[in-house]
């Protein structure tokens, strides 16, 4: 038995247009809790998916207990003792806990009859042994997320896992549940199990792990012992310090009247968990207000409440003097808010519609396209869609082409063309450059700056700190559903922003504020 | 199944027409095998099928008469389908429309033409109301419209059955049958292909095709409805009130089915007759699918099914085979229509071979 449970050497995984893993070396000791830390898109999940057999690596080898493999499938990974708990649980809601756990491994009596009692006994034993309380007879759909996660962990153990991969396990948990999870991981460790914990939360990594490996842009930045590192060092490893400017931003000029005021915004996410916990913001004319933050800190929900797509549980939104609290998306469109949504396939475009039909999505009620709800001016729609295609360089065979046949960059150009030609005075741009190549990114940046210079107030939400630093006139940092700081980009740097994004406070100088609880 | 049907709805008319015809051809091919295996004469069956459907003026009249309500129920299905909803209840909506039309036609006194229009309108509104209920339940309570429309269908059939039963309020005391009194002459649709039962109802169905097409593809309201069907989240982003659209879609679906019932009363039977429909509402589901959710396609789909119904009767009379063979063929057509990937792979396989 080798000391290393897992050893990954020179792992390379490419996806079209991006190298997700660029020669990664990673090892996991037996009986160790190893944190895998990095920003979104750093390649953590891809690396662990390779380990679990979901992806084949393009290059590199994996040593499991000393034996070399180039690739294998998940079924084989399970047989080799690897279990993975995904961010989105893979449970059948209608079945009971026991049924879910034994799915695919059903114990049987004389080969025919399901031996439910044997399974339940085994589950209870695991539950006891590792301090993972679950009720084998409860239906999964009725369980809180924390318990569902325990079910997933027991499922992996039931299948004989010696190595557990947990993908962002704490993202869905309450503070107390995180604590319980930490205790369970320590029990597992005592039993000789090894765990990989994927996370982007610094404190959890330090608090729960033995060693931490930091990834950035597909590469290993370093592996450190948790006891010998601190928040600051890890933050610096995660976000780096190099900033590459591709667009020259001029100083904002013109009037600076407030166009949008948000006060005390509170909202829950799709699971009903509190996502915004009292956001105050004001957006001015002639400015780009960047929202910096690590994904999952409430920025998706913020974009949605500011465009009427998600209802507030508390707080008010005003545009100019008009109170838009409680209005739906239609109301916000009428009030002159343009929205470049984070997910173009789900929100921004109707994928089954043509370019032409998508060019008027959200604008289809404008009088020039539709004098009455029962009369749509086809020529006006076609002409307008051609204008957008020409002016914004959307590469498409024709305006009648289905939009799903366009590349991501061209889809984004279409959305931007549609949204900025409204001459809006407010633009909510959520991750407007996600998934675009360098040319596309530059194009989007130029358009946004042009809109700002024409007087629009732009709220730019981005996970990319470089983008925020480059584009913003003011930077607001969102952490755990609150705006924790508003900074002038000329008076801050990546390190300070990184600390704010990752911990909700600047480290060192202000110990008290660093601990929000 | 929903995703399969959705992808169907998305398919483009022109490029998909060939696939549709191929599906029909395949269905007939498999039908031949079944006939052969059953020991029936294939030429005799098809000769009688043709004869019964298009062989002479009477046969053509039969086909058109049966196709008329199917056009409307197909439109009913496909309109809701375009909004991402399944209207399985056209049969019941048609019964409700028919009884409302029959009541207005028999008991109201109005001048000619106007009376027909009012009676037709009453049927349309009654159908729309019957469609509104599942629409409202879907939007406000999330009730699965697949189930509610189908169950309300049985309610409608039972309810109308009661109304015209011997002790029901609308029972025709002059006759032993479970039916309403006859519609007055002022409300009746003129027959246009004597001596067959083809009436102005077929013109009404034709107009409905044009209106539905115009609504779906030439109005912003129809645009919104289709957007909801394709992507509720993107529609919501575009400021569409998706729940209202769902209510509208099912109400309009009910309206179209109600018009189908009204046409049967005003053009074919001149009264509400219990059990008048041999399943036109259910045929609409198949019709909407064969039409690939396109209103113009509904005409051809309905003609195909009307012809199969009319031809099937002739096959039965001739003794060449049981008349149920028409139902078998219809089932096969639907099977091949909702297995487009299978048909497409056959096309690819053939292309590969010829190379």
Interface residues (C-beta under 8 A of the other chain):
Chain A: X307 X309 X328 X329 X330 X332 X333 X334 X339 X341 X346 X347 X348 X349 X350 X351 X352 X353 X357 X360 X361 X362 X364 X365 X369 X370 X373 X374 X375 X376 X378 X402
Chain B: X10 X12 X215 X218 X219 X220 X221 X222 X223 X224 X226 X227 X230 X231 X233 X234 X235 X236 X237 X238 X239 X240 X241
